[in-house]
């Protein structure tokens, strides 16, 4: 897989690729890509697309919070102009005509950034690190399911049928043959990713029936958040072309493990030296992480309970974190340990230079911009506040207690009560996010489920 390009000169890049059409993309709170499509000539000749800022208070159902929840909102529904990021330009390899998809930043007409844009929230957090001479480095691991096409939302999802003509069964972790069942799909997926220069590293089969994981190369958080968003779109399109769905729901099937977005993270200085390793770089002792490392974990342990609504943003997200054997290997704690997959914060064993922390709590359904922003913000607060991490856990964390919220409502209340986190992510963003997610929670409560009809209809 070729390395991701840096910023491009748009007119030169358009000419080199024969671009005739441009998809102007913006990620909303959920991670859904919204925007406009324009002819390439108009786009290059000063065509600056606009959208209303209300796209950032639209729920996953397409509805909006009620007026009482939006007392802070501007009633005018202001226009935003979309400004292209030259480092976030991708081909649309499945389009019949040469098409570009470009991720944009959002600014009001007076030039102010739209602070409730998830991409802006991540840029805001990264600027705090930059001001101190630190550069975060991340590597996302994205899990997903391939499933049979399903046009009836009341009907449970089923595993897909592979080349053998048989429906896949579960518990085939790391099986090469199980991946090979879907070779035609993955070969086309890799071709598409190559054309878009996505920094894909490895593909493995996970525990669930039809569950896979794609790992990205480590790098810049903003670039990788862009790539994860584009990868999700790419995989869904590829799956449709092969007669199945790809889903990033956190818990798409009741008796199968959930899907995560694990995030490896570290800090380097201007020379690229790993700041988490501390003195270990000098004496070769990989067993003694540096002081910044301990403060960073201390921040994750202190503030991640308040950030859980950003890691588990949907009703379905919390099914993945349920404390039972159907949850697979999803932790629901904020303990840390070396090479321990039962803790929420795993530290892989390796050289001092590769010292990093793997946040195992976020679900694959979470917005990658907000996952990275929230995780980095928690660690940053730990450093600036000088927080101390608890001792690492060497045994199993499954039986231990958890200080994490256990559902959507408590998680939103925890975020609302955490002023330090709101100060980092932005007060207006946090209030908007809370309003959107509470509206979604209320919409879910209005739906009567098949479980209720089955067990309550004639019995209570």
C-alpha positions in Angstrom: 0.0 0.0 0.0 1.5 3.3 -1.0 2.2 6.0 1.6 -0.5 8.7 1.9 0.3 11.9 -0.1 0.7 15.3 1.5 -1.2 18.4 0.5 -1.9 18.8 -3.3 -2.3 21.7 -5.6 -5.9 21.2 -6.6 -5.8 22.4 -10.2 -2.7 20.3 -10.9 -4.2 17.2 -9.2 -7.5 17.6 -11.0 -5.7 17.9 -14.4 -3.4 14.9 -13.6 -6.4 12.7 -12.8 -8.9 14.1 -15.4 -11.3 15.1 -12.7 -14.8 16.2 -14.0 -16.8 16.2 -10.7 -16.1 17.0 -7.1 -17.9 15.7 -4.0 -17.5 18.3 -1.2 -17.6 16.3 2.1 -18.2 17.2 5.7 -18.6 14.8 8.6 -21.6 15.4 10.9 -21.8 14.4 14.6 -22.5 10.8 13.8 -19.7 10.5 11.2 -22.1 10.6 8.3 -20.6 12.4 5.3 -22.7 15.3 4.0 -22.1 17.9 1.4 -22.6 18.9 -2.2 -21.5 17.7 -5.7 -20.1 20.2 -8.2 -18.6 20.3 -11.6 -14.8 20.4 -11.4 -14.5 23.5 -13.5 -17.0 25.5 -11.4 -15.3 24.3 -8.2 -11.8 25.4 -9.4 -13.1 28.7 -10.7 -14.1 30.1 -7.3 -17.1 27.9 -6.6 -17.2 27.7 -2.8 -20.0 25.4 -1.6 -22.1 26.4 1.4 -24.2 24.4 3.9 -26.3 25.5 6.9 -24.6 25.0 10.2 -27.7 23.0 11.4 -26.2 19.9 9.8 -24.3 19.5 13.0 -27.4 19.4 15.2 -29.1 16.8 13.0 -29.6 13.4 14.7 -28.9 10.1 13.1 -32.6 9.8 12.3 -32.6 13.1 10.4 -34.5 14.9 13.2 -33.4 17.8 15.4 -33.5 18.5 19.1 -36.5 20.4 20.4 -36.3 24.1 21.0 -35.7 23.8 24.8 -32.5 21.9 24.2 -31.3 24.5 21.8 -31.7 27.7 23.7 -28.0 28.5 23.0 -28.4 27.9 19.2 -28.5 30.6 16.6 -32.1 30.7 15.3 -30.9 32.1 11.9 -29.4 28.8 10.8 -26.3 30.5 9.5 -24.5 29.6 6.3 -21.1 28.0 6.4 -18.6 28.1 3.6 -16.7 24.9 2.9 -12.9 25.3 2.6 -11.0 22.3 1.0 -8.2 20.7 2.9 -5.5 20.0 0.2 -4.2 17.1 2.4 -7.7 15.5 2.3 -8.2 14.9 -1.4 -9.1 11.5 -2.6 -10.3 9.8 -5.8 -13.7 8.1 -6.0 -12.3 4.9 -7.7 -15.8 3.3 -8.2 -17.2 6.3 -10.0 -17.8 6.0 -13.8 -16.5 9.5 -14.4 -13.3 10.8 -12.9 -14.5 12.1 -9.5 -12.7 13.7 -6.5 -13.9 13.5 -2.9 -12.5 16.3 -0.8 -13.0 16.7 3.0 -13.7 20.3 3.9 -13.4 22.5 7.0 -16.3 24.7 7.8 -16.2 28.5 8.4 -18.9 31.1 8.9 -19.1 33.9 6.4 -17.2 36.2 8.7 -14.2 33.8 8.7 -14.8 32.2 12.2 -14.4 28.4 12.3 -17.6 26.4 13.0 -16.6 25.1 16.5 -19.2 22.4 16.5 -17.7 20.6 13.5 -16.2 17.3 14.7 -13.1 17.9 12.5 -12.6 21.3 14.0 -12.9 19.8 17.5 -10.0 17.4 16.7 -8.0 20.3 15.2 -8.6 22.3 18.4 -7.2 19.5 20.6 -4.2 19.0 18.3 -3.4 22.7 18.6 -3.0 22.3 22.3 -0.4 19.7 21.9 1.4 21.7 19.2 1.6 24.7 21.4 3.7 22.6 23.9 5.9 21.1 21.1 4.3 17.7 21.2 2.9 15.7 18.3 0.4 12.9 18.9 0.8 9.8 16.8 -2.1 7.4 16.5 -2.9 4.1 14.8 -6.6 3.1 14.4 -7.8 -0.5 14.3 -11.3 -0.7 12.8 -13.5 -3.8 13.2 -16.6 -4.5 11.0 -19.0 -7.2 9.9 -19.9 -8.4 6.5 -23.5 -9.5 6.5 -26.1 -10.8 4.1 -28.3 -8.0 2.5 -31.1 -7.1 4.8 -34.0 -4.9 3.7 -36.3 -5.4 6.7 -35.0 -3.7 9.8 -37.1 -6.1 12.0 -35.3 -9.1 10.7 -32.0 -10.1 12.4 -28.8 -9.8 10.5 -27.1 -13.0 9.2 -23.5 -13.9 8.3 -22.7 -13.7 4.6 -22.1 -16.5 2.2 -18.6 -16.9 0.9 -17.0 -18.4 -2.2 -17.7 -21.9 -0.9 -21.4 -21.2 -1.1 -21.7 -21.8 2.7 -22.8 -19.3 5.3 -19.9 -18.4 7.6 -19.9 -19.6 11.2 -18.2 -17.7 14.0 -15.1 -18.1 16.2 -12.6 -18.1 13.4 -10.2 -15.6 14.8 -7.1 -15.0 12.6 -8.2 -17.7 10.1 -6.7 -17.1 6.7 -9.1 -19.4 5.0 -12.1 -17.5 6.5 -10.7 -14.3 5.0 -10.1 -16.0 1.7 -13.8 -16.9 1.5 -14.3 -13.2 0.6 -11.2 -12.7 -1.6 -13.0 -11.0 -4.5 -14.5 -8.4 -2.2 -11.2 -7.7 -0.4 -9.1 -7.6 -3.6 -11.4 -4.9 -4.9 -11.4 -3.1 -1.5 -7.6 -3.1 -1.5 -7.6 -1.7 -5.1 -9.9 1.1 -4.1 -7.8 1.8 -1.0 -4.6 1.9 -3.1 -6.2 4.3 -5.5 -7.1 6.6 -2.6 -3.7 6.1 -0.9 -5.2 5.0 2.4 -2.6 3.8 4.8 -4.0 0.3 5.3 -1.6 -2.1 7.0 -3.2 -5.5 7.8 -6.5 -7.3 7.4 -7.5 -10.1 9.8 -10.5 -12.2 10.6 -12.0 -11.5 14.1 -14.0 -13.6 16.4 -17.5 -13.1 15.0 -19.1 -14.7 11.9 -18.1 -12.4 9.1 -16.3 -10.1 11.4 -13.0 -8.5 10.1 -10.5 -5.9 11.3 -8.4 -3.5 9.2 -5.4 -1.8 10.9 -4.0 1.5 9.7 -0.3 2.6 9.8 0.5 5.0 12.6 0.6 8.7 11.8 -1.0 12.1 12.1 -4.4 12.0 13.9 -6.2 14.4 11.5 -5.1 12.5 8.4 -6.0 9.1 9.9 -9.4 10.3 11.0 -10.0 11.5 7.4 -8.9 8.1 6.1 -11.1 6.1 8.5 -14.1 8.1 7.3 -13.2 7.5 3.7 -12.4 3.8 4.4 -15.9 3.3 5.9 -17.5 4.7 2.8 -15.2 2.6 0.5 -15.9 -0.6 2.3 -19.7 -0.1 2.3 -19.6 0.6 -1.5 -17.4 -2.5 -2.1 -19.6 -4.8 -0.1 -22.7 -3.6 -2.0 -20.9 -4.4 -5.3 -20.5 -8.0 -4.0 -24.1 -8.5 -2.9 -23.7 -7.9 0.8 -23.5 -5.2 3.4 -20.6 -4.0 5.5 -21.6 -2.6 8.9 -19.7 -0.7 11.6 -22.5 -1.1 14.1 -21.0 -1.7 17.5 -23.2 -4.8 18.1 -25.0 -5.9 14.9 -25.8 -9.5 16.0 -27.0 -10.5 19.5 -24.8 -13.6 20.0 -21.7 -12.3 18.3 -18.9 -10.1 19.6 -19.1 -6.3 19.1 -16.9 -4.2 16.8 -14.4 -1.7 18.1 -12.3 1.2 17.0 -9.2 0.6 19.0 -6.9 3.6 19.1 -3.1 3.3 19.6 -1.6 6.6 20.7 1.7 8.0 21.7 3.5 11.4 21.8 6.7 12.5 20.0 8.8 15.7 20.2 9.9 17.9 17.3 12.7 15.4 16.6 10.4 12.4 16.5 11.6 11.0 19.9 8.9 9.1 21.8 8.0 11.2 24.9 6.2 8.2 26.6 9.5 6.3 26.8 11.2 8.9 28.9 14.6 7.8 30.3 14.0 4.4 28.7 15.4 5.8 25.4 18.7 6.5 27.1 19.4 3.2 29.0 17.5 0.7 26.8 15.1 -0.3 29.6 11.7 -0.7 28.0 10.1 -1.6 31.4 10.2 2.0 32.8 7.9 4.3 30.8 8.4 8.0 31.2 6.7 10.5 33.4 4.5 11.9 30.6 3.3 8.4 30.0 2.1 8.0 33.6 0.4 11.4 33.6 -1.3 10.6 30.2 -2.7 7.3 31.5 -3.7 9.1 34.7 -5.7 11.6 32.5 -7.4 8.7 30.6 -8.4 7.1 33.9 -9.7 10.3 35.3 -11.6 11.7 32.4 -12.6 8.8 30.1 -15.8 8.0 32.2 -16.9 11.5 31.2 -15.9 10.9 27.6 -17.8 7.6 27.1 -20.7 9.1 25.2 -18.1 10.0 22.5 -16.7 6.5 22.5 -20.1 4.8 22.7 -22.4 7.3 21.0 -25.5 5.2 20.1 -27.9 3.0 22.0 -26.4 0.0 20.2 -22.9 1.0 21.4 -23.7 -0.1 24.9 -24.7 -3.6 23.9 -21.1 -4.2 22.9 -20.0 -3.2 26.4 -22.4 -5.4 28.3 -20.7 -7.5 31.0 -21.4 -10.9 29.7 -19.7 -13.6 27.6 -21.5 -12.4 24.4 -19.5 -9.2 24.7 -16.4 -11.0 23.3 -13.2 -9.2 24.3 -14.7 -5.7 24.8 -13.5 -4.3 28.1 -15.7 -2.1 30.2 -13.1 -0.6 32.6 -10.4 2.0 32.7 -7.6 -0.2 34.2 -4.3 -0.4 32.3 -1.7 -3.1 31.9 1.0 -4.5 29.8 -0.1 -6.8 26.9 -3.5 -7.3 28.8 -6.6 -7.4 26.6 -9.0 -7.4 29.5 -8.2 -3.8 30.4 -9.5 -0.7 28.7 -6.0 0.7 28.3 -3.6 -1.9 27.0 0.1 -1.2 26.6 1.7 -3.5 24.0 5.0 -5.0 24.8 7.8 -3.7 22.6 10.9 -1.5 22.4 11.1 1.8 24.3 10.8 3.7 21.1 7.4 2.1 20.4 5.9 2.7 23.8 2.2 3.5 23.2 -1.3 3.1 24.8 -4.2 1.3 23.1 -7.6 2.7 24.0 -9.9 -0.4 23.6 -13.2 1.3 24.7 -14.4 3.1 21.5 -16.9 1.3 19.3 -16.6 1.1 15.5 -19.7 3.1 15.2 -18.1 6.2 16.8 -17.1 9.3 14.9 -13.3 8.9 14.4 -12.7 12.6 14.7 -14.4 12.6 18.1 -12.8 9.4 19.3 -9.4 10.8 18.6 -10.2 14.2 20.0 -11.7 12.8 23.2 -9.0 10.3 23.9 -6.2 12.8 23.3 -8.0 15.4 25.4 -8.2 13.1 28.4 -4.5 12.3 28.1 -3.6 16.0 27.7 -5.5 16.9 30.8 -3.6 14.2 32.7 -0.3 15.7 31.7 -1.2 19.4 32.4 -2.8 18.5 35.7 0.0 16.1 36.7 -2.3 13.2 37.4 -0.9 9.9 38.5 -1.9 6.5 37.0 -2.9 3.6 39.2 -0.7 0.6 39.2 -0.9 -1.6 36.1 -3.1 -4.7 36.3 -1.4 -8.0 35.5 -4.4 -10.3 35.9 -7.9 -10.3 34.5 -10.0 -7.2 34.7 -13.3 -9.0 33.9 -14.3 -9.5 37.4 -13.3 -6.1 38.7 -15.7 -3.2 39.3 -16.1 -0.4 36.7 -16.5 3.3 37.2 -17.8 3.7 33.7 -21.4 4.8 32.9 -23.5 1.8 31.9 -25.9 3.5 29.4 -26.5 6.4 27.1 -28.3 8.6 29.7 -25.6 8.4 32.5 -22.8 8.9 29.9 -24.4 12.1 28.7 -24.9 13.3 32.2 -21.2 12.6 33.0 -20.1 14.6 30.0 -22.3 17.5 30.9 -20.9 17.6 34.4 -17.2 17.5 33.3 -16.1 21.1 32.9 -12.4 20.4 32.2 -13.3 18.2 29.2 -15.8 20.8 27.9 -13.1 23.4 28.1 -10.8 21.3 25.9 -13.4 20.2 23.3 -15.4 23.5 23.3 -18.4 24.5 25.3 -20.7 25.0 22.3 -19.7 21.7 20.8 -20.4 19.8 24.0 -23.9 21.5 24.4 -24.7 20.7 20.8 -23.5 17.1 21.1 -25.6 16.6 24.3 -28.7 18.0 22.6 -28.3 15.7 19.5 -27.7 12.6 21.5 -30.5 13.2 24.0 -32.9 13.7 21.0 -31.7 10.3 19.6 -32.2 8.7 23.0 -35.7 10.0 23.2 -36.5 8.8 19.6 -35.3 5.3 20.6 -37.7 5.2 23.6 -40.6 5.9 21.3 -40.1 2.7 19.4 -41.8 -0.5 20.7 -39.4 -3.4 20.2 -40.2 -7.0 19.1 -38.9 -8.1 22.5 -41.6 -6.1 24.2 -44.3 -7.6 21.9 -43.0 -11.1 22.4 -42.7 -11.1 26.2 -45.3 -8.5 27.4 -48.1 -8.5 24.9 -50.1 -11.4 26.4 -48.4 -11.9 29.7 -48.6 -8.7 31.7 
